[in-house]
Structures are given as C-alpha cells and as structure tokens.
C-alpha cells in the first residue's frame, strides 16, 4: 500500500518541481520589464526619516540587494555604468533616488529598468539607504535599535 503510493507520487512531484522552475525563471526574466505596471497596485511605504536611512542594518540589507540586482550595471558601489559615480554625490534627494528606482528612466540608449513591481517598497528604501551611504556627504551610520 505505502510503496504503491510512494512510487506513483514520484514522477508527479518531479513534474510540478519542473513547472515551478519554469515559472520561476519566467518571473525572474519578466519582472523588471513589467515592473511599472504592477507598481501602481503595490502599496508604497512612507518615506523613512533621515535617521532611518542611516541605520546600519538598513544599509547592510540595501547593500546585499544592490549587489545582487544593481551592481551588474552600476558596479558594487555605484561607481560604474552610465551615470556619475554614486560615491561623488552630495545632497542627493532620497525621494528622487527612490522614485528613479521605482519608475526607471530612459535617456537615449541608456535604460534604467523600473523595479517598482519586482522589489517591495521597503526594500527599495533600504537600497536608497545604501546608495546614500556611498555619498561624499554621508554623515555615518546609526546603530540599529536593539531587537526587542
Ligand atoms: C540594465 C542596467 C541597469 C540596472 C540593472 C540598474 N540600473 Fe540604474 N541606471 C541604469 C542606467 C543606464 C541609468 C541612467 C539612465 C539615464 O541616463 O537617465 C541608471 C540610473 C540610475 C539612477 C539615477 C542616477 C542619476 O544620476 O540620476 C539610480 C539612483 C539608479 N540607476 C539606481 C539603480 C538601482 C538601485 C538598481 C537596482 C535595483 C539599478 N539602478 C539597476 C542602468 C541600470
């Protein structure tokens, strides 16, 4: 009894695993392109305070995301690519950075894809925190409040 069930489950489990894989790769490939459309429905987090944007845990989380998603075009410190290095910025408006990430931007052949639909808004703010931490006028990180 048990044996029969187990053997009949094998191939089906494999098939759904494969389907999941196909779906996953589809999602990964499509996400940046469809980002703008989905962004309209996505809830957006309120603009964090300047202190939140200096939190060391936010900067670390944003750095990890930036390196996995953005460094491909911008370099790990935003010092490569088609725009002035992120390390040479001063007075860079966090809201502008956020909105550029959400909506993307196209200037001739230079295409910054929109990420609003594929990266949750709170994660985008952590990326903003990392980008701000690269700026010339960054005042230094603030330790995260102790976990309760
Ligand atoms: C496919 C390459 C590519 C990827 C991936 C990419 N960007 Fe960009 N990004 C660009 C280009 C090209 C521009 C400049 C667009 C222009 O010239 O207007 C840009 C512009 C920007 C700007 C505005 C810079 C300025 O001077 O105004 C910010 C901020 C930015 N990107 C952040 C990010 C973040 C954060 C990510 C990851 C979530 C990311 N980018 C992923 C190509 C990319």
Backbone and ligand atoms as CSV (ligand in chain L), in Angstrom:
chain,resi,resn,atom,element,x,y,z
A,1,UNK,N,N,0.844,-1.208,0.000
A,1,UNK,CA,C,0.000,0.000,0.000
A,1,UNK,C,C,0.877,1.257,0.000
A,2,UNK,N,N,1.674,1.398,1.034
A,2,UNK,CA,C,2.538,2.576,1.117
A,2,UNK,C,C,3.472,2.692,-0.092
A,3,UNK,N,N,4.047,1.516,-0.438
A,3,UNK,CA,C,5.003,1.531,-1.539
A,3,UNK,C,C,4.364,2.015,-2.843
A,4,UNK,N,N,3.146,1.514,-3.066
A,4,UNK,CA,C,2.476,1.866,-4.312
A,4,UNK,C,C,2.254,3.387,-4.369
A,5,UNK,N,N,1.790,3.940,-3.244
A,5,UNK,CA,C,1.539,5.390,-3.225
A,5,UNK,C,C,2.824,6.168,-3.473
A,6,UNK,N,N,3.855,5.742,-2.809
A,6,UNK,CA,C,5.116,6.472,-2.929
A,6,UNK,C,C,5.640,6.501,-4.357
A,7,UNK,N,N,5.570,5.333,-5.021
A,7,UNK,CA,C,6.125,5.305,-6.373
A,7,UNK,C,C,5.264,6.131,-7.323
A,8,UNK,N,N,3.929,6.180,-7.068
A,8,UNK,CA,C,3.101,6.936,-8.009
A,8,UNK,C,C,3.269,8.440,-7.781
A,9,UNK,N,N,3.738,8.820,-6.598
A,9,UNK,CA,C,3.899,10.244,-6.314
A,9,UNK,C,C,5.188,10.792,-6.947
A,10,UNK,N,N,6.160,9.909,-7.105
A,10,UNK,CA,C,7.466,10.345,-7.582
A,10,UNK,C,C,7.442,11.205,-8.823
A,11,UNK,N,N,6.957,10.654,-9.936
A,11,UNK,CA,C,7.030,11.414,-11.212
A,11,UNK,C,C,6.233,12.705,-11.154
A,12,UNK,N,N,5.062,12.629,-10.441
A,12,UNK,CA,C,4.253,13.846,-10.394
A,12,UNK,C,C,4.964,14.959,-9.620
A,13,UNK,N,N,5.574,14.570,-8.513
A,13,UNK,CA,C,6.314,15.558,-7.731
A,13,UNK,C,C,7.399,16.181,-8.590
A,14,UNK,N,N,8.044,15.353,-9.383
A,14,UNK,CA,C,9.105,15.851,-10.247
A,14,UNK,C,C,8.549,16.838,-11.267
A,15,UNK,N,N,7.379,16.483,-11.840
A,15,UNK,CA,C,6.781,17.346,-12.856
A,15,UNK,C,C,6.427,18.711,-12.272
A,16,UNK,N,N,5.880,18.725,-11.061
A,16,UNK,CA,C,5.479,20.028,-10.525
A,16,UNK,C,C,6.707,20.838,-10.116
A,17,UNK,N,N,7.766,20.132,-9.736
A,17,UNK,CA,C,9.023,20.828,-9.442
A,17,UNK,C,C,9.534,21.524,-10.702
A,18,UNK,N,N,9.453,20.797,-11.815
A,18,UNK,CA,C,9.901,21.371,-13.090
A,18,UNK,C,C,9.050,22.578,-13.464
A,19,UNK,N,N,7.744,22.432,-13.281
A,19,UNK,CA,C,6.844,23.542,-13.616
A,19,UNK,C,C,7.197,24.760,-12.772
A,20,UNK,N,N,7.498,24.514,-11.509
A,20,UNK,CA,C,7.877,25.605,-10.617
A,20,UNK,C,C,9.125,26.299,-11.102
A,21,UNK,N,N,10.068,25.501,-11.555
A,21,UNK,CA,C,11.328,26.058,-12.041
A,21,UNK,C,C,11.101,26.928,-13.272
A,22,UNK,N,N,10.260,26.414,-14.181
A,22,UNK,CA,C,9.954,27.165,-15.403
A,22,UNK,C,C,9.280,28.485,-15.030
A,23,UNK,N,N,8.315,28.397,-14.104
A,23,UNK,CA,C,7.586,29.587,-13.663
A,23,UNK,C,C,8.545,30.591,-13.024
A,24,UNK,N,N,9.465,30.062,-12.207
A,24,UNK,CA,C,10.412,30.921,-11.509
A,24,UNK,C,C,11.279,31.673,-12.500
A,25,UNK,N,N,11.826,30.967,-13.486
A,25,UNK,CA,C,12.722,31.650,-14.417
A,25,UNK,C,C,11.939,32.664,-15.239
A,26,UNK,N,N,10.686,32.337,-15.547
A,26,UNK,CA,C,9.830,33.277,-16.273
A,26,UNK,C,C,9.652,34.547,-15.447
A,27,UNK,N,N,9.350,34.361,-14.170
A,27,UNK,CA,C,9.116,35.508,-13.297
A,27,UNK,C,C,10.358,36.378,-13.197
A,28,UNK,N,N,11.509,35.734,-13.038
A,28,UNK,CA,C,12.749,36.483,-12.889
A,28,UNK,C,C,13.036,37.295,-14.143
A,29,UNK,N,N,12.779,36.682,-15.308
A,29,UNK,CA,C,13.068,37.383,-16.555
A,29,UNK,C,C,12.074,38.511,-16.824
A,30,UNK,N,N,10.809,38.276,-16.465
A,30,UNK,CA,C,9.775,39.249,-16.809
A,30,UNK,C,C,9.700,40.401,-15.818
A,31,UNK,N,N,10.084,40.117,-14.568
A,31,UNK,CA,C,9.820,41.084,-13.512
A,31,UNK,C,C,10.271,42.511,-13.823
A,32,UNK,N,N,11.527,42.719,-14.237
A,32,UNK,CA,C,11.965,44.101,-14.455
A,32,UNK,C,C,11.165,44.794,-15.549
A,33,UNK,N,N,10.730,44.035,-16.563
A,33,UNK,CA,C,10.035,44.658,-17.682
A,33,UNK,C,C,8.615,45.057,-17.311
A,34,UNK,N,N,7.957,44.233,-16.475
A,34,UNK,CA,C,6.568,44.530,-16.153
A,34,UNK,C,C,6.468,45.402,-14.900
A,35,UNK,N,N,7.608,45.775,-14.325
A,35,UNK,CA,C,7.619,46.473,-13.053
A,35,UNK,C,C,6.702,47.668,-12.989
A,36,UNK,N,N,6.723,48.525,-13.994
A,36,UNK,CA,C,5.946,49.758,-13.947
A,36,UNK,C,C,4.469,49.515,-13.775
A,37,UNK,N,N,3.951,48.532,-14.508
A,37,UNK,CA,C,2.517,48.284,-14.490
A,37,UNK,C,C,2.064,47.801,-13.120
A,38,UNK,N,N,2.846,46.896,-12.508
A,38,UNK,CA,C,2.450,46.338,-11.223
A,38,UNK,C,C,2.601,47.383,-10.113
A,39,UNK,N,N,3.546,48.296,-10.308
A,39,UNK,CA,C,3.864,49.265,-9.263
A,39,UNK,C,C,2.637,50.061,-8.828
A,40,UNK,N,N,1.706,50.300,-9.745
A,40,UNK,CA,C,0.542,51.112,-9.423
A,40,UNK,C,C,-0.286,50.487,-8.314
A,41,UNK,N,N,-0.314,49.159,-8.260
A,41,UNK,CA,C,-1.133,48.477,-7.267
A,41,UNK,C,C,-0.370,48.204,-5.982
A,42,UNK,N,N,0.964,48.235,-6.063
A,42,UNK,CA,C,1.767,47.856,-4.910
A,42,UNK,C,C,1.676,48.932,-3.839
A,43,UNK,N,N,1.518,48.532,-2.583
A,43,UNK,CA,C,1.495,49.526,-1.513
A,43,UNK,C,C,2.878,50.145,-1.384
A,44,UNK,N,N,2.972,51.449,-1.202
A,44,UNK,CA,C,4.298,52.014,-1.056
A,44,UNK,C,C,4.485,52.506,0.375
A,45,UNK,N,N,5.651,52.154,0.918
A,45,UNK,CA,C,5.965,52.542,2.286
A,45,UNK,C,C,6.154,54.046,2.343
A,46,UNK,N,N,5.803,54.642,3.485
A,46,UNK,CA,C,6.006,56.078,3.644
A,46,UNK,C,C,7.500,56.381,3.614
A,47,UNK,N,N,7.847,57.612,3.230
A,47,UNK,CA,C,9.255,57.986,3.194
A,47,UNK,C,C,9.832,57.882,4.600
A,48,UNK,N,N,10.904,57.112,4.757
A,48,UNK,CA,C,11.507,56.967,6.090
A,48,UNK,C,C,12.199,58.262,6.512
A,49,UNK,N,N,12.454,58.384,7.795
A,49,UNK,CA,C,13.170,59.550,8.300
A,49,UNK,C,C,14.636,59.485,7.856
A,50,UNK,N,N,15.314,60.631,7.931
A,50,UNK,CA,C,16.738,60.652,7.587
A,50,UNK,C,C,17.529,59.713,8.494
A,51,UNK,N,N,17.108,59.606,9.766
A,51,UNK,CA,C,17.796,58.697,10.688
A,51,UNK,C,C,17.613,57.228,10.270
A,52,UNK,N,N,16.395,56.872,9.870
A,52,UNK,CA,C,16.178,55.502,9.395
A,52,UNK,C,C,17.115,55.190,8.230
A,53,UNK,N,N,17.270,56.169,7.344
A,53,UNK,CA,C,18.097,55.940,6.160
A,53,UNK,C,C,19.586,55.811,6.514
A,54,UNK,N,N,19.945,56.144,7.759
A,54,UNK,CA,C,21.350,55.965,8.188
A,54,UNK,C,C,21.544,54.700,9.007
A,55,UNK,N,N,20.466,53.949,9.246
A,55,UNK,CA,C,20.577,52.744,10.089
A,55,UNK,C,C,21.514,51.722,9.446
A,56,UNK,N,N,22.418,51.195,10.260
A,56,UNK,CA,C,23.405,50.261,9.721
A,56,UNK,C,C,22.751,48.981,9.191
A,57,UNK,N,N,21.650,48.539,9.843
A,57,UNK,CA,C,21.006,47.312,9.329
A,57,UNK,C,C,20.295,47.566,7.999
A,58,UNK,N,N,19.762,48.772,7.821
A,58,UNK,CA,C,19.152,49.114,6.527
A,58,UNK,C,C,20.235,49.164,5.440
A,59,UNK,N,N,21.345,49.798,5.765
A,59,UNK,CA,C,22.422,49.935,4.784
A,59,UNK,C,C,22.933,48.550,4.369
A,60,UNK,N,N,23.081,47.663,5.358
A,60,UNK,CA,C,23.576,46.313,5.056
A,60,UNK,C,C,22.590,45.546,4.172
A,61,UNK,N,N,21.299,45.645,4.501
A,61,UNK,CA,C,20.292,44.950,3.692
A,61,UNK,C,C,20.247,45.526,2.279
A,62,UNK,N,N,20.319,46.856,2.188
A,62,UNK,CA,C,20.285,47.510,0.882
A,62,UNK,C,C,21.509,47.169,0.051
A,63,UNK,N,N,22.643,47.053,0.731
A,63,UNK,CA,C,23.879,46.712,0.024
A,63,UNK,C,C,23.764,45.318,-0.597
A,64,UNK,N,N,23.245,44.353,0.176
A,64,UNK,CA,C,23.112,42.983,-0.328
A,64,UNK,C,C,22.207,42.963,-1.563
A,65,UNK,N,N,21.105,43.698,-1.479
A,65,UNK,CA,C,20.176,43.725,-2.610
A,65,UNK,C,C,20.819,44.440,-3.805
A,66,UNK,N,N,21.484,45.548,-3.535
A,66,UNK,CA,C,22.110,46.313,-4.612
A,66,UNK,C,C,23.133,45.443,-5.343
A,67,UNK,N,N,23.909,44.697,-4.575
A,67,UNK,CA,C,24.947,43.887,-5.202
A,67,UNK,C,C,24.336,42.762,-6.032
A,68,UNK,N,N,23.216,42.199,-5.562
A,68,UNK,CA,C,22.635,41.104,-6.343
A,68,UNK,C,C,21.857,41.604,-7.557
A,69,UNK,N,N,21.288,42.811,-7.498
A,69,UNK,CA,C,20.387,43.238,-8.574
A,69,UNK,C,C,20.960,44.379,-9.424
A,70,UNK,N,N,21.672,45.300,-8.822
A,70,UNK,CA,C,22.012,46.560,-9.485
A,70,UNK,C,C,23.472,46.639,-9.904
A,71,UNK,N,N,24.346,45.914,-9.204
A,71,UNK,CA,C,25.789,46.034,-9.449
A,71,UNK,C,C,26.148,45.602,-10.869
A,72,UNK,N,N,25.314,44.744,-11.439
A,72,UNK,CA,C,25.509,44.293,-12.814
A,72,UNK,C,C,25.709,45.493,-13.756
A,73,UNK,N,N,24.946,46.550,-13.556
A,73,UNK,CA,C,25.096,47.760,-14.376
A,73,UNK,C,C,25.886,48.862,-13.665
A,74,UNK,N,N,25.738,48.960,-12.339
A,74,UNK,CA,C,26.263,50.136,-11.633
A,74,UNK,C,C,27.576,49.900,-10.902
A,75,UNK,N,N,28.054,48.646,-10.863
A,75,UNK,CA,C,29.205,48.342,-10.023
A,75,UNK,C,C,28.766,48.240,-8.579
A,76,UNK,N,N,29.562,47.593,-7.734
A,76,UNK,CA,C,29.095,47.309,-6.372
A,76,UNK,C,C,28.940,48.576,-5.535
A,77,UNK,N,N,29.621,49.672,-5.903
A,77,UNK,CA,C,29.466,50.932,-5.169
A,77,UNK,C,C,28.857,52.038,-6.035
A,78,UNK,N,N,28.177,51.625,-7.095
A,78,UNK,CA,C,27.575,52.627,-7.966
A,78,UNK,C,C,28.627,53.466,-8.670
A,79,UNK,N,N,29.809,52.901,-8.808
A,79,UNK,CA,C,30.912,53.666,-9.407
A,79,UNK,C,C,31.235,53.213,-10.829
A,80,UNK,N,N,30.296,52.484,-11.438
A,80,UNK,CA,C,30.464,52.093,-12.835
A,80,UNK,C,C,29.167,52.413,-13.560
A,81,UNK,N,N,29.155,52.298,-14.869
A,81,UNK,CA,C,27.905,52.497,-15.598
A,81,UNK,C,C,27.813,53.858,-16.247
A,82,UNK,N,N,26.573,54.256,-16.527
A,82,UNK,CA,C,26.327,55.391,-17.425
A,82,UNK,C,C,26.090,56.696,-16.691
A,83,UNK,N,N,26.167,56.701,-15.388
A,83,UNK,CA,C,25.923,57.942,-14.640
A,83,UNK,C,C,27.114,58.253,-13.739
A,84,UNK,N,N,27.171,59.514,-13.302
A,84,UNK,CA,C,28.211,59.934,-12.365
A,84,UNK,C,C,28.237,58.990,-11.164
A,85,UNK,N,N,29.428,58.652,-10.704
A,85,UNK,CA,C,29.559,57.691,-9.603
A,85,UNK,C,C,28.715,58.086,-8.395
A,86,UNK,N,N,28.057,57.105,-7.785
A,86,UNK,CA,C,27.257,57.352,-6.587
A,86,UNK,C,C,28.148,57.834,-5.433
A,87,UNK,N,N,29.459,57.560,-5.523
A,87,UNK,CA,C,30.380,57.951,-4.457
A,87,UNK,C,C,30.767,59.435,-4.538
A,88,UNK,N,N,30.349,60.102,-5.625
A,88,UNK,CA,C,30.713,61.519,-5.790
A,88,UNK,C,C,29.526,62.448,-5.560
A,89,UNK,N,N,28.420,61.903,-5.045
A,89,UNK,CA,C,27.199,62.705,-4.900
A,89,UNK,C,C,27.192,63.460,-3.574
A,90,UNK,N,N,26.494,64.619,-3.624
A,90,UNK,CA,C,26.209,65.370,-2.400
A,90,UNK,C,C,24.780,65.874,-2.475
A,91,UNK,N,N,24.148,65.983,-1.321
A,91,UNK,CA,C,22.755,66.457,-1.270
A,91,UNK,C,C,21.853,65.690,-2.226
A,92,UNK,N,N,22.032,64.384,-2.277
A,92,UNK,CA,C,21.221,63.609,-3.208
A,92,UNK,C,C,19.907,63.280,-2.533
A,93,UNK,N,N,18.804,63.737,-3.129
A,93,UNK,CA,C,17.477,63.608,-2.519
A,93,UNK,C,C,17.027,62.140,-2.478
A,94,UNK,N,N,16.785,61.606,-1.266
A,94,UNK,CA,C,16.369,60.195,-1.149
A,94,UNK,C,C,15.093,59.890,-1.942
A,95,UNK,N,N,14.151,60.849,-1.932
A,95,UNK,CA,C,12.900,60.614,-2.665
A,95,UNK,C,C,13.171,60.483,-4.161
A,96,UNK,N,N,14.087,61.300,-4.674
A,96,UNK,CA,C,14.432,61.214,-6.099
A,96,UNK,C,C,15.066,59.858,-6.412
A,97,UNK,N,N,15.966,59.409,-5.536
A,97,UNK,CA,C,16.615,58.110,-5.756
A,97,UNK,C,C,15.556,57.008,-5.759
A,98,UNK,N,N,14.690,57.054,-4.740
A,98,UNK,CA,C,13.604,56.065,-4.619
A,98,UNK,C,C,12.751,56.041,-5.886
A,99,UNK,N,N,12.308,57.227,-6.319
A,99,UNK,CA,C,11.387,57.282,-7.454
A,99,UNK,C,C,12.061,56.813,-8.743
A,100,UNK,N,N,13.356,57.100,-8.867
A,100,UNK,CA,C,14.075,56.636,-10.058
A,100,UNK,C,C,14.150,55.113,-10.071
A,101,UNK,N,N,14.364,54.509,-8.901
A,101,UNK,CA,C,14.414,53.049,-8.831
A,101,UNK,C,C,13.040,52.462,-9.160
A,102,UNK,N,N,11.988,53.055,-8.594
A,102,UNK,CA,C,10.639,52.532,-8.821
A,102,UNK,C,C,10.245,52.643,-10.294
A,103,UNK,N,N,10.476,53.813,-10.878
A,103,UNK,CA,C,9.951,54.085,-12.219
A,103,UNK,C,C,10.934,53.810,-13.340
A,104,UNK,N,N,12.226,53.699,-13.011
A,104,UNK,CA,C,13.225,53.561,-14.061
A,104,UNK,C,C,13.375,54.861,-14.825
A,105,UNK,N,N,14.246,54.867,-15.798
A,105,UNK,CA,C,14.457,56.084,-16.585
A,105,UNK,C,C,15.151,55.699,-17.883
A,106,UNK,N,N,14.762,56.348,-18.962
A,106,UNK,CA,C,15.401,56.066,-20.247
A,106,UNK,C,C,15.929,57.359,-20.838
A,107,UNK,N,N,17.196,57.353,-21.206
A,107,UNK,CA,C,17.792,58.511,-21.874
A,107,UNK,C,C,18.534,57.957,-23.080
A,108,UNK,N,N,17.917,58.097,-24.267
A,108,UNK,CA,C,18.503,57.510,-25.467
A,108,UNK,C,C,18.662,56.009,-25.300
A,109,UNK,N,N,19.881,55.526,-25.488
A,109,UNK,CA,C,20.138,54.090,-25.392
A,109,UNK,C,C,20.377,53.653,-23.951
A,110,UNK,N,N,20.433,54.607,-23.025
A,110,UNK,CA,C,20.689,54.263,-21.626
A,110,UNK,C,C,19.380,53.954,-20.910
A,111,UNK,N,N,19.197,52.695,-20.560
A,111,UNK,CA,C,17.926,52.289,-19.969
A,111,UNK,C,C,18.130,51.809,-18.534
A,112,UNK,N,N,17.490,52.496,-17.618
A,112,UNK,CA,C,17.398,52.063,-16.225
A,112,UNK,C,C,16.036,51.408,-16.076
A,113,UNK,N,N,15.991,50.100,-15.844
A,113,UNK,CA,C,14.684,49.427,-15.776
A,113,UNK,C,C,13.895,49.855,-14.540
A,114,UNK,N,N,12.549,49.850,-14.614
A,114,UNK,CA,C,11.731,50.124,-13.429
A,114,UNK,C,C,11.676,48.896,-12.518
A,115,UNK,N,N,11.782,49.098,-11.203
A,115,UNK,CA,C,11.809,47.969,-10.256
A,115,UNK,C,C,10.603,47.953,-9.353
A,116,UNK,N,N,9.684,48.918,-9.525
A,116,UNK,CA,C,8.562,49.062,-8.611
A,116,UNK,C,C,7.742,47.797,-8.414
A,117,UNK,N,N,7.575,46.991,-9.452
A,117,UNK,CA,C,6.760,45.791,-9.304
A,117,UNK,C,C,7.515,44.593,-8.797
A,118,UNK,N,N,8.846,44.636,-8.875
A,118,UNK,CA,C,9.602,43.434,-8.546
A,118,UNK,C,C,10.356,43.531,-7.228
A,119,UNK,N,N,10.559,44.740,-6.714
A,119,UNK,CA,C,11.206,44.879,-5.406
A,119,UNK,C,C,10.228,45.604,-4.487
A,120,UNK,N,N,9.872,45.005,-3.330
A,120,UNK,CA,C,8.938,45.667,-2.408
A,120,UNK,C,C,9.469,47.034,-1.971
A,121,UNK,N,N,8.536,47.955,-1.709
A,121,UNK,CA,C,8.924,49.337,-1.440
A,121,UNK,C,C,9.862,49.465,-0.229
A,122,UNK,N,N,9.634,48.671,0.820
A,122,UNK,CA,C,10.520,48.806,1.988
A,122,UNK,C,C,11.941,48.365,1.643
A,123,UNK,N,N,12.063,47.407,0.741
A,123,UNK,CA,C,13.410,47.008,0.306
A,123,UNK,C,C,14.045,48.096,-0.554
A,124,UNK,N,N,13.222,48.778,-1.362
A,124,UNK,CA,C,13.755,49.877,-2.177
A,124,UNK,C,C,14.318,50.967,-1.270
A,125,UNK,N,N,13.620,51.247,-0.141
A,125,UNK,CA,C,14.145,52.271,0.783
A,125,UNK,C,C,15.470,51.835,1.402
A,126,UNK,N,N,15.645,50.524,1.600
A,126,UNK,CA,C,16.938,50.048,2.125
A,126,UNK,C,C,18.036,50.211,1.087
A,127,UNK,N,N,17.679,50.019,-0.170
A,127,UNK,CA,C,18.654,50.272,-1.238
A,127,UNK,C,C,19.023,51.757,-1.260
A,128,UNK,N,N,17.993,52.624,-1.074
A,128,UNK,CA,C,18.259,54.069,-1.010
A,128,UNK,C,C,19.240,54.359,0.127
A,129,UNK,N,N,19.034,53.692,1.278
A,129,UNK,CA,C,19.935,53.899,2.417
A,129,UNK,C,C,21.369,53.523,2.026
A,130,UNK,N,N,21.522,52.429,1.319
A,130,UNK,CA,C,22.871,52.030,0.891
A,130,UNK,C,C,23.469,53.067,-0.069
A,131,UNK,N,N,22.666,53.512,-1.044
A,131,UNK,CA,C,23.162,54.495,-2.015
A,131,UNK,C,C,23.563,55.785,-1.302
A,132,UNK,N,N,22.728,56.230,-0.338
A,132,UNK,CA,C,23.064,57.446,0.420
A,132,UNK,C,C,24.367,57.260,1.206
A,133,UNK,N,N,24.614,56.020,1.658
A,133,UNK,CA,C,25.819,55.766,2.465
A,133,UNK,C,C,27.087,55.850,1.619
A,134,UNK,N,N,26.929,55.820,0.297
A,134,UNK,CA,C,28.086,55.922,-0.593
A,134,UNK,C,C,28.457,57.376,-0.877
A,135,UNK,N,N,27.518,58.299,-0.588
A,135,UNK,CA,C,27.694,59.704,-0.959
A,135,UNK,C,C,28.888,60.340,-0.255
A,136,UNK,N,N,29.423,61.378,-0.886
A,136,UNK,CA,C,30.523,62.154,-0.299
A,136,UNK,C,C,30.134,62.749,1.051
A,137,UNK,N,N,28.874,63.185,1.169
A,137,UNK,CA,C,28.474,63.901,2.384
A,137,UNK,C,C,27.752,63.008,3.390
A,138,UNK,N,N,27.942,61.692,3.293
A,138,UNK,CA,C,27.306,60.781,4.258
A,138,UNK,C,C,27.862,61.021,5.660
A,139,UNK,N,N,26.953,61.166,6.643
A,139,UNK,CA,C,27.391,61.530,7.996
A,139,UNK,C,C,27.734,60.316,8.849
A,140,UNK,N,N,27.632,59.131,8.307
A,140,UNK,CA,C,27.973,57.930,9.066
A,140,UNK,C,C,26.741,57.180,9.509
A,141,UNK,N,N,26.889,55.873,9.728
A,141,UNK,CA,C,25.743,55.041,10.088
A,141,UNK,C,C,25.296,55.251,11.528
A,142,UNK,N,N,24.033,54.944,11.793
A,142,UNK,CA,C,23.472,54.946,13.146
A,142,UNK,C,C,23.187,53.490,13.498
A,143,UNK,N,N,23.631,53.062,14.666
A,143,UNK,CA,C,23.365,51.677,15.054
A,143,UNK,C,C,21.868,51.429,15.143
A,144,UNK,N,N,21.455,50.266,14.675
A,144,UNK,CA,C,20.039,49.908,14.729
A,144,UNK,C,C,19.608,49.775,16.187
A,145,UNK,N,N,18.357,50.151,16.488
A,145,UNK,CA,C,17.859,49.938,17.842
A,145,UNK,C,C,17.913,48.444,18.175
A,146,UNK,N,N,18.200,48.105,19.432
A,146,UNK,CA,C,18.295,46.702,19.824
A,146,UNK,C,C,16.963,45.991,19.582
A,147,UNK,N,N,17.061,44.772,19.122
A,147,UNK,CA,C,15.846,43.996,18.865
A,147,UNK,C,C,15.126,43.707,20.179
A,148,UNK,N,N,13.783,43.781,20.149
A,148,UNK,CA,C,13.025,43.574,21.393
A,148,UNK,C,C,12.697,42.103,21.581
L,1,LIG,C1,C,20.346,47.220,-17.067
L,1,LIG,C2,C,21.261,48.089,-16.369
L,1,LIG,C3,C,20.799,48.688,-15.054
L,1,LIG,C4,C,20.393,48.040,-13.918
L,1,LIG,C5,C,20.295,46.533,-13.693
L,1,LIG,C6,C,20.143,49.069,-12.945
L,1,LIG,N1,N,20.353,50.301,-13.474
L,1,LIG,FE1,FE,20.200,52.069,-12.503
L,1,LIG,N2,N,20.597,53.074,-14.231
L,1,LIG,C7,C,20.965,52.471,-15.414
L,1,LIG,C8,C,21.194,53.497,-16.403
L,1,LIG,C9,C,21.616,53.273,-17.838
L,1,LIG,C10,C,20.932,54.731,-15.759
L,1,LIG,C11,C,20.999,56.125,-16.368
L,1,LIG,C12,C,19.699,56.453,-17.056
L,1,LIG,C13,C,19.782,57.823,-17.645
L,1,LIG,O1,O,20.810,58.124,-18.255
L,1,LIG,O2,O,18.841,58.588,-17.467
L,1,LIG,C14,C,20.581,54.419,-14.384
L,1,LIG,C15,C,20.275,55.374,-13.419
L,1,LIG,C16,C,20.119,55.106,-12.086
L,1,LIG,C17,C,19.946,56.101,-11.056
L,1,LIG,C18,C,19.879,57.605,-11.257
L,1,LIG,C19,C,21.260,58.172,-11.314
L,1,LIG,C20,C,21.220,59.663,-11.522
L,1,LIG,O3,O,22.292,60.245,-11.670
L,1,LIG,O4,O,20.149,60.277,-11.558
L,1,LIG,C21,C,19.843,55.435,-9.880
L,1,LIG,C22,C,19.674,56.039,-8.493
L,1,LIG,C23,C,19.927,54.022,-10.181
L,1,LIG,N3,N,20.086,53.863,-11.526
L,1,LIG,C24,C,19.836,53.021,-9.248
L,1,LIG,C25,C,19.720,51.670,-9.567
L,1,LIG,C26,C,19.377,50.646,-8.609
L,1,LIG,C27,C,19.154,50.875,-7.130
L,1,LIG,C28,C,19.313,49.470,-9.304
L,1,LIG,C29,C,18.950,48.094,-8.771
L,1,LIG,C30,C,17.658,47.988,-8.129
L,1,LIG,C31,C,19.633,49.760,-10.678
L,1,LIG,N4,N,19.855,51.103,-10.799
L,1,LIG,C32,C,19.705,48.804,-11.661
L,1,LIG,C33,C,21.108,51.124,-15.654
L,1,LIG,C34,C,20.765,50.116,-14.759
